């Protein structure tokens, strides 16, 4: 969902113009809808799990080339 993509960007203080959307999928996690969103830039990959209501469930940031 667009709202969840925006939530992810805001949460990690990312600028949409500086990152690339890698993945945005809706998953059913034990009966709850969760959006898996992944952004990346030239250095990092940012992974988010966000609930349907826009609540941040999980956030992870990893260096791309370690």
Buried (B, 14 or more C-beta within 10 A) or exposed (E): BEEBBEBBBEBBEBEEEEBEEEEBEEEEEEEEEBBBBBBBEEEBBBBBBBBEEBEBEEBEEEEEEE
